[in-house]
Amino acid sequence: MQVTCAKFFAGRFGAAFLLLALVFLPAPPASAVTQLQTVAVGHTPGQLVVNTTAHLIYVVNQGDNTVSIIDSQQLKVKAVVKVGTAPGAIAADPPANLVYVANAGSGTVSKIVGTKASGTLPVGGTPIALVVDSALNQLYVADGARNQVEIFNTTKGTLLATVPTTLQPTAMALNVATHAVFVACTGSSGSAVVIDGTKNQMLTTINSLPAGTTSLSIDPASNVAMLTSPSTNLTAVIDAANGYTVTIGTGEAGANAMATAYDADGLFFLADNGDGNIFYCTGDGLFNLGDAYQTHASGATAIAVNPTTNQIGTVYPQSADAFIIDLINPLYPGAYHQVTTGLTPTGIAFDPLANRVFITNAGDNTVSVFDISPRSIVPAYEGNYGNNSIGYNYIDVNPATGTAYTLRLGNLFAINEAKAGQGSNGSGGNAAGVTTIALGSAYSSAVAVNAATDKIYAADGQGFFYSVDGATNTATLVASVPSNANIEALAVDSATNEILAWDYSSNNLYVLDGTTESLLKTISLTAHGSQGTILVDPVKNLAYVALYSVVVVDPAAGTVVATIPISSQPFAAALNPAASRLYVIMNGGLAVIDTSTNSVVTTTALSYNPESVAVNPVTGNYYVGLNDGGSGTPHVFIYSGATNALIADLSGKTYPEITGAVSLAISPLTDTIYVGSDNGTGTASVAAIDGFSNAVAALPPNAYDSAAHALAVDLGSGVLAGAGYSYTSLWFPTSDVAGAAPVPIAVTFAGVKDSQTIATSPLFRTHNTQPSFVISATSNFPQSASSLVPKHAFYQVDSWLGTWKTATLSAKSGSVTATAKVKLPTLTTGRHVLYAYAALGDVATVQNGAQGENSPVISPIGSVVFTVEK
């Protein structure tokens, strides 16, 4: 990330050279922060914590002694749990699905499992700060009245030890590499107590620190701790690796060093409550006051870091706003996102899986929720094809290789996402990552990817039906179909590894073996059409060919099962196998078909011209893109999958981010609906709709191409690809498109071979509906890598929206890689994606007392594509 360059220049040459260097650093388009919802909670909300595995946000309501539990996807309060009096600090233990709340008034710690209260720990005294070491299953409670730290076993709830601190403890933080807990203490002077978590005893006490320390963070790689004291405007840096040496620093004059947080990529951040500067430095903790992000706000009281999206956030109670900052060039104004919150914003925490930030507002008893998805744009140049090529754009993605394929006129373009990101310089005409595969005709009509074999099938006009080897990018005519075939629709049946191709000339559906490409079946269809769409249900093992009627085909038997009449030639169709529903748009209407009975459920007249349709398999809602031919206004109609009722009409007049609706693509990973356009503007070409709140945001536009005529989502990487006139635009779900992991932990997978395994390369293929995989997580920290091996993995199949299952990782002594073997739940036949992320011992703990929150430090989400076949 570009701040790494800043770190280098600052360390080597000082702030003056840093500023000069950063002026010339190119800055990619930053993220768009969109307000999604304002959620009403209890009285005087303060601290909050994220349980990433369950998609839950826990908010401490200090005014009424409760905790509001918010679903981070649906943005609704799922439960309100009563806790003790004067609750303050809160900590999460996601592997155990536990949350702890310190009740300073009643001398207890409340336990919450999921959304229900689960008893209390009778601590006594005044518990004011908490830390969980989920690797050791230990909870640390700072007792401000008795000047001590109580250590509990989280599994049994038993008291393991009590460690005296002499002075009053104010904040704690865990070093996940050494399992040492640092406790900031204050009195007439300040001190820090270090506890050995493996032996539950004191390691050392560091004296002569500033009084009034309220915030504490640790770099586990360098074993450096940073403390801030707003009352004295001083910072203290403790270098534990070098005899616990101390360096005292002075904050900016009149600013008051308020809160600190640590980013797992190797940076400390320091927010002051003066002029709005947010200082940063490397893991040595030594700040240069010239190195800062400048918000020009004042009165910051809390800071949080989101390593996953490479962002920080600060809140400003006096002005009722917050800043979300992308950690790129500090001088680039697009990196700063000032958002309006509720009254007196107090706490802030990121949910790195949902790409959302949650801010508690103590003044009006609400939580403000913002979408902070980066969606950085990379323009992948293919060639100047002029404005006549837009209608010949077709696109598909291979999530197993991270490659998008755009078919346009006489070429198939293979776009490697990683290489395009690494080679992007933001300028026009940059073809980094793009390979041009010449075909024989200029009448492209369909493209489909078979991930199981890494073959791409391209229909390019009569007599030109190609199979393309994804490894070599070589195109070969498919010899098993008639040489004069005019293939105009394609689909892949991942349950049988078969290719389905509709021939416009003969009105035959050809079924090909996905491995040998031999012709298995020729099915004569009973209905005709000027264009066709093929959709496959891998569970029923049926195909639906939308012509003037919808023809239901059994590819294995080579027979037509049913013919479903519809009113006119369809333009597009979308299938939801889970709900047995097929949605077909045609001239002036929308047909909803029940695929379990092969009958039309309902037909809806449409007053506008339908152009696109898509369905979200997670929520069941479906979306229709339309165009008002009279005014040229685009619309997106949202329908309930349960009732078929119209939920919303998102008009381009009301939402100028929607500049067209010629294509729709849905990411079930985040429940985001992308809307493509042929008529983009300088501020928008693709709109993003949040599936739960229907909030609309514009993705950063491609400065060199106004269109995204065809869209596809890479379910492995989360990258959105949009085919335009001369570019395929790639939107990355990160602010660092070069591929450097913000958190230096990598996750990989290996399918476990058994008697039902079909193949392991290029894709893991199996007949087993409960296959096993080995998840490996590797520490790539530049320092202390073997001490920072991940302790937990969290995994699920096909979506990020469900609850993540926990797997305990184990590693050999001295290894930087830990593994776990997991058996997946029973799966349907078809293509699947296994997702996993890894974490160290500290997954989601609010460590820094009242002034700072460390958000979950998790690895980038890894993925592997596999098929379960009949």
Long-range contacts (C-beta under 8 A, 24 or more apart in sequence): 1-265, 1-310, 1-327, 1-328, 1-735, 1-736, 1-740, 1-742, 2-27, 2-327, 2-328, 2-329, 3-267, 3-280, 3-327, 3-328, 3-330, 4-265, 4-266, 4-740, 6-280, 6-291, 6-329, 6-330, 7-266, 7-267, 7-280, 7-281, 7-282, 10-281, 10-282, 10-288, 10-290, 10-291, 11-282, 14-288, 14-290, 15-288, 15-289, 15-290, 15-291, 16-290, 18-290, 18-291, 19-290, 19-331, 22-329, 22-330, 22-331, 23-331, 25-329, 26-425, 26-426, 27-328, 27-329, 27-332, 27-334, 27-335, 28-328, 28-376, 28-377, 28-424, 28-426, 28-735, 28-737, 29-334, 29-376, 29-377, 29-426, 29-700, 30-326, 30-328, 30-332, 30-334, 30-335, 30-337, 30-374, 30-376, 30-700, 30-735, 31-309, 31-311, 31-324, 31-326, 31-337, 31-372, 31-373, 31-374, 31-375, 31-376, 31-735, 32-337, 32-373, 32-375, 32-697, 32-698, 32-699, 32-700, 33-324, 33-337, 33-339, 33-370, 33-371, 33-372, 34-370, 34-371, 34-690, 34-695, 34-696, 34-697, 35-339, 35-340, 35-368, 35-369, 35-370, 35-371, 35-695, 36-75, 36-356, 36-369, 36-370, 36-371, 36-690, 36-692, 36-693, 36-695, 37-75, 37-369, 37-693, 37-695, 38-342, 38-366, 38-367, 38-368, 38-369, 39-68, 39-70, 39-75, 39-76, 39-77, 39-366, 39-367, 39-369, 40-77, 40-365, 40-366, 41-68, 41-70, 41-77, 41-360, 41-365, 41-366, 41-367, 42-66, 42-67, 42-68, 42-80, 42-365, 43-365, 44-362, 44-365, 45-346, 45-347, 45-360, 45-361, 45-362, 45-365, 45-366, 45-367, 46-88, 46-346, 46-347, 46-360, 46-362, 46-850, 47-88, 47-89, 47-90, 47-346, 47-347, 47-360, 47-846, 47-850, 47-853, 48-90, 48-347, 48-348, 48-349, 48-358, 48-360, 48-367, 48-846, 48-853, 49-90, 49-91, 49-92, 49-99, 49-349, 49-844, 49-845, 49-846, 49-853, 50-92, 50-349, 50-350, 50-351, 50-352, 50-358, 50-844, 50-855, 50-856, 51-92, 51-94, 51-97, 51-99, 51-844, 52-94, 52-351, 52-352, 52-353, 52-794, 52-804, 52-843, 52-844, 52-856, 52-858, 53-94, 53-95, 53-97, 53-794, 53-803, 53-804, 53-806, 54-94, 54-97, 54-114, 54-803, 54-804, 55-351, 55-353, 55-354, 55-801, 55-803, 56-114, 56-115, 57-349, 57-351, 57-358, 57-367, 58-90, 58-92, 58-99, 58-101, 58-112, 59-347, 59-358, 59-360, 59-367, 60-87, 60-88, 60-90, 60-101, 61-87, 61-365, 62-86, 62-87, 62-88, 62-362, 63-365, 65-103, 67-99, 67-101, 67-110, 67-112, 68-367, 69-112, 69-115, 70-358, 70-367, 72-351, 72-353, 72-354, 72-356, 72-358, 73-354, 73-671, 73-692, 73-801, 74-692, 75-369, 75-692, 75-693, 78-115, 79-115, 79-116, 81-110, 81-112, 81-115, 81-116, 81-117, 82-117, 83-110, 83-117, 84-108, 84-110, 84-120, 88-128, 88-850, 89-127, 89-128, 89-129, 89-130, 89-846, 89-849, 90-130, 90-846, 91-130, 91-131, 91-132, 91-139, 91-844, 91-845, 91-846, 91-847, 92-132, 92-843, 92-844, 92-845, 93-132, 93-134, 93-139, 93-154, 93-843, 94-134, 94-792, 94-794, 94-806, 94-839, 94-843, 94-844, 94-856, 95-134, 95-792, 95-806, 95-808, 95-843, 96-134, 96-137, 96-154, 96-155, 98-154, 100-130, 100-132, 100-139, 102-127, 102-128, 102-129, 102-130, 102-141, 103-127, 104-128, 104-144, 109-139, 109-141, 109-152, 111-157, 119-157, 121-152, 121-157, 123-150, 128-169, 128-170, 128-849, 129-169, 129-170, 129-171, 129-172, 129-847, 129-849, 130-172, 130-845, 130-846, 131-172, 131-173, 131-174, 131-181, 131-842, 131-845, 131-847, 132-174, 132-842, 132-843, 132-845, 133-174, 133-176, 133-179, 133-181, 133-197, 133-841, 133-842, 134-791, 134-792, 134-841, 134-842, 134-843, 135-176, 135-179, 135-791, 135-792, 135-840, 135-841, 136-179, 136-197, 136-198, 136-841, 138-197, 138-200, 140-172, 140-174, 140-181, 140-195, 140-197, 142-169, 142-170, 142-171, 142-172, 142-183, 143-169, 144-168, 144-169, 144-170, 147-185, 149-181, 149-183, 149-193, 149-195, 151-195, 151-197, 151-200, 160-200, 161-200, 161-201, 163-193, 163-195, 163-200, 163-201, 163-202, 164-202, 165-191, 165-193, 166-191, 166-193, 166-205, 167-191, 169-193, 170-213, 170-214, 170-849, 171-213, 171-214, 171-215, 171-216, 171-227, 171-847, 171-848, 171-849, 172-216, 172-847, 172-849, 173-216, 173-217, 173-218, 173-225, 173-847, 173-848, 173-854, 174-218, 174-841, 174-842, 174-845, 174-847, 175-218, 175-220, 175-223, 175-225, 175-240, 176-220, 176-788, 176-791, 176-840, 176-841, 176-842, 177-220, 177-221, 177-223, 177-784, 177-787, 177-788, 177-840, 178-220, 178-223, 178-240, 178-787, 179-841, 180-240, 182-216, 182-218, 182-225, 182-238, 184-209, 184-213, 184-214, 184-215, 184-216, 184-227, 184-849, 185-213, 186-211, 186-212, 186-213, 186-229, 187-211, 190-227, 190-229, 190-236, 192-216, 192-225, 192-227, 192-236, 192-238, 194-240, 194-244, 204-244, 206-238, 206-244, 206-246, 208-246, 209-236, 209-246, 209-248, 210-234, 210-235, 210-236, 210-248, 214-258, 214-259, 214-848, 214-849, 214-850, 214-851, 215-258, 215-259, 215-260, 215-848, 215-849, 215-851, 215-852, 216-260, 216-847, 216-848, 216-849, 217-260, 217-261, 217-262, 217-268, 217-847, 217-848, 217-852, 217-854, 218-262, 219-262, 219-266, 219-268, 219-283, 219-285, 220-781, 220-784, 220-787, 220-788, 220-840, 221-266, 221-283, 221-781, 221-782, 221-783, 221-784, 221-788, 222-283, 222-284, 222-783, 222-784, 223-784, 224-283, 224-284, 224-285, 225-285, 226-260, 226-262, 226-268, 226-270, 226-285, 227-260, 228-257, 228-258, 228-259, 228-260, 228-270, 228-851, 229-257, 230-256, 230-257, 230-258, 230-273, 230-851, 231-256, 233-257, 235-260, 235-270, 235-285, 235-287, 237-284, 237-285, 237-286, 239-284, 239-285, 247-285, 247-286, 249-286, 249-287, 252-277, 252-279, 252-289, 258-300, 258-301, 258-303, 258-851, 259-300, 259-301, 259-302, 259-303, 259-848, 259-851, 259-852, 260-303, 260-848, 260-852, 261-303, 261-304, 261-305, 261-312, 261-848, 261-852, 261-853, 261-854, 262-305, 262-854, 263-305, 263-307, 263-312, 263-327, 263-742, 264-307, 264-742, 264-743, 264-744, 264-857, 265-307, 265-310, 265-742, 265-743, 265-744, 266-782, 267-327, 269-303, 269-305, 269-312, 271-300, 271-302, 271-303, 271-314, 271-852, 272-300, 273-298, 273-299, 273-300, 273-301, 274-298, 276-300, 276-316, 276-323, 278-303, 278-312, 278-314, 278-325, 283-783, 291-330, 292-330, 293-325, 293-330, 293-335, 293-336, 294-330, 295-323, 295-325, 295-336, 295-338, 297-321, 297-323, 297-338, 301-346, 301-851, 302-346, 302-347, 302-348, 302-851, 302-852, 302-853, 303-348, 303-851, 303-852, 303-853, 304-348, 304-349, 304-350, 304-357, 304-852, 304-853, 304-854, 304-855, 305-350, 305-854, 305-855, 306-350, 306-352, 306-357, 306-372, 306-855, 307-352, 307-742, 307-743, 307-855, 307-857, 307-858, 308-350, 308-352, 308-353, 308-742, 308-743, 308-856, 308-858, 308-860, 309-350, 309-352, 309-355, 309-372, 309-373, 309-374, 309-733, 309-734, 309-735, 309-742, 310-374, 310-734, 310-735, 310-736, 310-742, 311-350, 311-372, 311-374, 311-735, 313-348, 313-350, 313-357, 313-359, 314-348, 315-341, 315-345, 315-346, 315-347, 315-348, 315-359, 316-345, 317-344, 317-345, 317-346, 317-362, 317-363, 320-344, 320-345, 320-361, 320-363, 321-345, 322-348, 322-359, 322-368, 324-357, 324-370, 324-372, 326-374, 326-735, 327-735, 328-735, 337-372, 339-368, 339-370, 341-368, 342-366, 342-367, 342-368, 347-853, 348-853, 349-846, 349-853, 349-855, 350-855, 350-856, 351-856, 352-855, 352-856, 352-858, 353-800, 353-837, 353-858, 353-861, 354-670, 354-800, 355-670, 355-733, 371-690, 371-695, 371-697, 373-670, 373-672, 373-688, 373-733, 374-732, 374-733, 374-734, 374-735, 375-688, 375-699, 375-700, 375-720, 375-731, 375-732, 375-733, 376-700, 376-731, 376-732, 376-734, 376-735, 376-736, 376-737, 377-699, 377-700, 377-701, 377-702, 377-729, 377-730, 377-731, 377-732, 378-420, 378-421, 378-424, 378-729, 378-730, 378-731, 378-732, 378-737, 379-424, 379-426, 379-428, 379-430, 379-702, 379-703, 379-704, 379-705, 379-727, 379-729, 379-730, 380-413, 380-415, 380-420, 380-430, 380-431, 380-432, 380-433, 380-434, 380-727, 380-728, 380-729, 380-730, 381-428, 381-429, 381-430, 381-431, 381-434, 381-704, 381-726, 381-727, 382-406, 382-408, 382-411, 382-413, 382-431, 382-434, 382-436, 382-726, 382-727, 382-728, 383-411, 383-436, 383-726, 384-726, 385-409, 385-725, 385-726, 386-725, 387-725, 389-725, 389-726, 390-678, 390-707, 390-709, 390-724, 390-725, 391-709, 392-442, 392-443, 392-444, 393-444, 393-709, 393-710, 393-723, 393-724, 394-444, 394-445, 394-446, 394-447, 394-710, 394-723, 395-447, 395-710, 395-711, 395-712, 395-721, 395-722, 395-723, 395-728, 396-447, 396-448, 396-449, 396-456, 396-712, 397-449, 397-712, 397-713, 397-714, 397-715, 397-719, 397-721, 398-449, 398-451, 398-454, 398-456, 398-470, 399-451, 399-714, 399-715, 399-716, 399-717, 399-833, 399-863, 399-865, 400-451, 400-454, 400-716, 400-762, 400-763, 400-864, 400-865, 401-451, 401-454, 401-470, 401-762, 402-714, 402-716, 402-717, 402-719, 403-470, 404-712, 404-714, 404-719, 404-721, 404-728, 404-730, 405-447, 405-449, 405-456, 405-458, 405-468, 406-447, 406-710, 406-721, 406-723, 406-728, 407-444, 407-446, 407-447, 407-458, 407-460, 408-444, 408-723, 409-442, 409-443, 409-444, 410-438, 410-439, 410-440, 410-441, 410-442, 410-444, 410-460, 411-436, 411-437, 411-438, 411-439, 412-436, 412-437, 412-439, 412-447, 412-456, 412-458, 412-466, 412-468, 412-475, 413-437, 413-728, 414-456, 414-468, 414-470, 414-473, 415-721, 415-728, 415-730, 417-714, 417-717, 417-719, 417-721, 417-730, 417-732, 418-739, 420-730, 421-730, 421-732, 421-737, 421-738, 421-739, 422-737, 422-738, 422-739, 424-737, 424-738, 426-703, 428-703, 428-704, 429-704, 434-728, 435-473, 437-468, 437-473, 437-474, 437-475, 438-475, 439-464, 439-466, 439-475, 440-464, 445-487, 445-488, 445-489, 446-487, 446-488, 446-489, 446-490, 447-490, 448-490, 448-491, 448-492, 448-499, 449-492, 450-492, 450-497, 450-499, 450-514, 451-492, 451-494, 451-763, 451-831, 451-865, 451-867, 452-494, 452-497, 452-514, 452-759, 452-762, 452-763, 452-765, 452-831, 452-867, 453-497, 453-514, 453-515, 453-762, 453-763, 454-762, 454-763, 455-514, 455-517, 457-490, 457-492, 457-499, 457-501, 459-487, 459-488, 459-489, 459-490, 459-501, 461-486, 462-486, 462-505, 465-501, 467-517, 471-762, 478-512, 478-517, 479-517, 480-510, 480-512, 480-517, 480-518, 480-519, 481-510, 481-512, 481-519, 482-506, 485-510, 488-531, 488-532, 489-531, 489-532, 489-533, 489-534, 489-545, 490-534, 491-534, 491-535, 491-536, 491-543, 492-536, 493-536, 493-538, 493-541, 493-543, 493-555, 494-536, 494-538, 494-829, 494-830, 494-831, 494-867, 494-869, 495-536, 495-538, 495-539, 495-541, 495-829, 495-830, 495-867, 495-868, 495-869, 495-870, 496-541, 496-555, 496-556, 496-869, 496-870, 497-765, 497-867, 497-869, 498-555, 500-534, 500-536, 500-543, 500-555, 502-532, 502-534, 502-545, 504-531, 504-532, 509-534, 509-543, 509-545, 509-551, 509-553, 509-555, 511-555, 511-558, 520-555, 520-558, 521-555, 521-558, 522-558, 523-553, 523-555, 523-558, 523-559, 523-560, 524-560, 525-551, 525-553, 525-560, 526-551, 526-560, 526-563, 527-551, 527-563, 529-569, 529-570, 530-569, 531-569, 531-571, 533-570, 533-572, 533-573, 535-573, 535-574, 535-575, 535-582, 536-575, 537-575, 537-577, 537-595, 538-577, 538-828, 538-829, 538-830, 538-831, 539-577, 539-828, 539-829, 539-830, 540-577, 540-595, 541-829, 541-870, 542-595, 544-573, 544-575, 544-582, 544-595, 546-570, 546-573, 546-584, 550-582, 550-584, 550-593, 552-595, 552-598, 561-598, 562-598, 564-593, 564-598, 564-599, 564-600, 565-600, 566-591, 566-600, 566-603, 567-591, 567-603, 571-610, 571-611, 571-612, 572-610, 572-611, 572-612, 572-613, 573-613, 574-613, 574-614, 574-615, 574-622, 575-615, 576-615, 576-617, 576-620, 576-622, 576-641, 577-617, 578-617, 578-620, 579-620, 579-641, 581-615, 581-620, 581-622, 581-641, 583-613, 583-615, 583-622, 583-624, 584-613, 585-610, 585-611, 585-612, 585-613, 585-624, 586-610, 590-624, 592-644, 601-644, 602-644, 604-644, 606-637, 608-635, 611-661, 611-662, 611-663, 612-661, 612-662, 612-663, 612-664, 612-676, 613-664, 614-664, 614-665, 614-666, 614-673, 615-641, 615-666, 616-641, 616-666, 616-668, 616-671, 616-673, 616-691, 617-668, 618-668, 618-671, 618-691, 618-799, 618-801, 619-671, 619-691, 619-692, 621-647, 621-691, 623-664, 623-666, 623-673, 623-689, 625-661, 625-662, 625-663, 625-664, 625-675, 626-661, 627-660, 627-661, 627-662, 634-658, 634-659, 634-660, 634-661, 634-675, 634-677, 635-661, 636-661, 636-664, 636-673, 636-675, 636-687, 636-689, 638-689, 638-694, 647-694, 648-694, 650-689, 650-694, 650-696, 655-687, 655-696, 656-684, 657-684, 657-687, 657-696, 657-697, 657-698, 658-684, 658-687, 658-696, 659-684, 659-685, 659-687, 662-709, 663-708, 663-709, 663-710, 663-711, 663-722, 664-711, 665-711, 665-712, 665-713, 665-720, 666-691, 666-713, 667-713, 667-715, 667-718, 667-720, 668-715, 668-798, 668-799, 668-801, 669-713, 669-715, 669-718, 669-799, 669-800, 669-801, 670-718, 670-800, 670-801, 671-801, 674-699, 674-711, 674-713, 674-720, 674-722, 676-707, 676-708, 676-709, 676-710, 676-711, 676-722, 677-706, 677-707, 677-708, 678-706, 678-707, 678-709, 679-706, 679-707, 680-705, 680-706, 680-707, 680-708, 681-706, 685-722, 685-724, 685-729, 686-711, 686-720, 686-722, 686-729, 686-731, 699-731, 700-731, 702-727, 702-729, 705-729, 715-833, 715-863, 715-865, 716-833, 716-863, 716-864, 716-865, 717-863, 741-780, 741-859, 741-860, 742-860, 743-857, 743-858, 743-859, 743-860, 744-779, 744-780, 744-781, 744-782, 745-777, 745-778, 745-779, 745-780, 745-790, 745-838, 745-840, 745-858, 745-859, 745-860, 746-777, 746-778, 746-780, 746-859, 746-860, 746-862, 747-775, 747-776, 747-777, 747-778, 747-793, 747-836, 747-837, 747-838, 747-859, 747-860, 747-861, 747-862, 748-775, 748-776, 748-778, 748-862, 749-773, 749-774, 749-775, 749-776, 749-834, 749-836, 749-862, 749-863, 749-864, 750-774, 750-776, 751-864, 751-866, 752-821, 758-869, 763-865, 763-866, 763-867, 764-864, 764-866, 764-867, 765-866, 765-867, 765-869, 766-866, 766-867, 766-868, 766-869, 767-868, 767-869, 767-870, 768-868, 769-826, 769-827, 769-828, 769-829, 769-868, 770-823, 770-824, 770-825, 770-826, 770-827, 771-823, 771-824, 771-827, 771-866, 771-868, 772-821, 772-822, 772-823, 772-824, 773-821, 773-822, 773-824, 773-834, 773-864, 774-819, 774-820, 774-821, 774-822, 775-807, 775-809, 775-819, 775-820, 775-821, 775-822, 775-836, 775-838, 776-817, 776-818, 776-819, 777-809, 777-817, 777-818, 777-819, 777-838, 777-859, 778-816, 778-817, 779-816, 779-817, 780-816, 785-816, 786-814, 786-815, 786-816, 788-840, 789-815, 789-816, 789-817, 789-818, 790-818, 790-838, 790-839, 790-840, 790-859, 791-818, 791-839, 791-840, 791-841, 792-838, 792-839, 792-843, 793-820, 793-822, 793-836, 793-837, 793-838, 794-836, 794-837, 794-838, 794-839, 794-858, 795-822, 795-834, 795-835, 795-836, 796-834, 796-835, 797-824, 797-825, 797-827, 797-832, 797-833, 797-834, 797-835, 798-832, 798-833, 800-835, 800-861, 804-837, 809-838, 827-868, 828-868, 829-868, 829-869, 829-870, 830-867, 830-868, 831-865, 831-866, 831-867, 832-865, 832-866, 832-867, 832-868, 833-863, 833-864, 833-865, 833-866, 834-863, 834-864, 834-866, 835-861, 835-862, 835-863, 836-861, 836-862, 836-863, 837-861, 837-862
